[in-house]
Amino acid sequence: MSDANRRQSGPFRVGDRVQLTGPKGRLNTVTLEAGGAFHTHRGILDHDLIIGQPDASVVTSSNGIEYLALRPLLTDFVMSMPRGAAIVYPKDAAQIVGMADIFPGARVVEAGVGSGALSLWLLRAIGPEGRLHSFERRQEFADVAQANVEAFLAGRPSNWTVTVGDLAEALPAGEEAGTVDRVVLDMLAPWECIPMAADALTPGGVIICYIATVTQLSRVAEAIRSSGRFTDPESSETIVRTWHVEGLAVRPDHRMVAHTGFLLTARRLAPGAVLPHVARRASKSDYSDEDVEVWTPGALGDRVSSEKSLRKSVREAQAAARAATYAPGESTNSDPLE
């Protein structure tokens, strides 16, 4: 679509992704093609039976098996899309949008882009009048993220820029000082980018960091405090526990989405402003060289995906993007890397 924002409602169209739920609750996601078919050992479901039907319709395969057809929600999409790097889970993405107050028209900087999950939530929050500038150090991750975003939106958003490079080096050149409303850092060593983020942010702007471990949380909090350019940081984690509710059988589910990461937020002070002193409880606020060594990225460790796995993720993501954006009647069987 020319505006790169396929409507997420109305009758099913060619190029739409559809989530099919079978009688045993098994989910399958297909991209609708004119004349296409979904094949299972239980029969064939023609895409033409789905195209033109309203969302949340029930369709029947060749052997009488019924399937519920739904457009995947953004949550469904990000949990099943190809990945180059670990994604920001929907529970944390929702908190980031809320805690950072990502608003329509906002100018947002994101680093790193990972597999594009958070980018999709941010693009939805800022709307067509906002601007998202995403930074990613690895080209392979950037390729996966861009293809995933294009697959979900059926095109490339005109208000999204992806820069491959180190944020500490690329941000000053990519954004004018004092013009960015929000900075979102999802990276191994966010404390290295605090000075650059402070330069880019407008007074009152929000920095929010997504952090995996307590050692990272401690160091980035101290880096923000010692910069003297932000309000005192606030940190939290979000835990989601679902419940089984069936008649009078009401109890917590046995499994839950517990710790995925910490969120730390602070706001940019006006130039020259000094944060008023806040009385604190006595605590161990000093640290030694040995503590700093524990904080380093090398000691923390970085999960590395194999080159083979990354190439596969790139192919899958680009194939999904091509299927979502091709014109009716065009073939979608070409190699995405050709």
Number of C-alpha atoms within 10 A of each C-alpha: 14 11 12 17 16 16 11 15 9 11 16 24 20 23 24 25 24 24 21 23 17 14 10 6 10 9 13 13 18 17 18 23 25 16 11 15 17 16 12 9 5 11 14 16 22 20 22 17 15 22 19 13 16 16 18 16 14 15 18 16 18 12 10 12 14 16 22 18 24 18 21 17 12 15 14 13 18 24 14 9 22 23 25 27 21 12 18 24 16 17 15 19 20 15 15 23 19 12 16 22 15 22 18 16 15 21 20 26 27 23 25 28 30 28 30 30 25 27 25 20 20 26 21 17 18 20 15 17 10 19 23 25 21 24 25 22 17 16 12 19 23 25 25 28 31 26 27 31 27 24 26 26 22 27 23 21 19 12 15 16 15 18 20 18 16 15 25 16 11 14 23 14 10 15 15 12 16 15 15 24 24 27 26 24 26 21 20 19 18 25 19 14 19 21 14 16 27 25 20 24 27 20 19 15 23 26 26 24 26 25 24 17 15 12 15 21 23 14 20 23 20 15 17 24 16 10 11 16 23 25 18 16 18 12 16 11 16 14 12 11 11 12 13 11 11 8 6 6 7 10 11 11 11 9 10 12 12 11 12 17 20 18 23 22 23 23 23 26 20 15 10 8 11 12 14 7 6 6 6 6 5 6 6 6 7 7 9 7 8 8 12 12 12 14 20 15 12 10 10 16 9 9 8 9 12 10 11 8 11 20 17 16 25 26 18 19 27 25 20 26 24 22 25 25 23 17 13 11 10 10 11 16 9 9 9 15 9 4
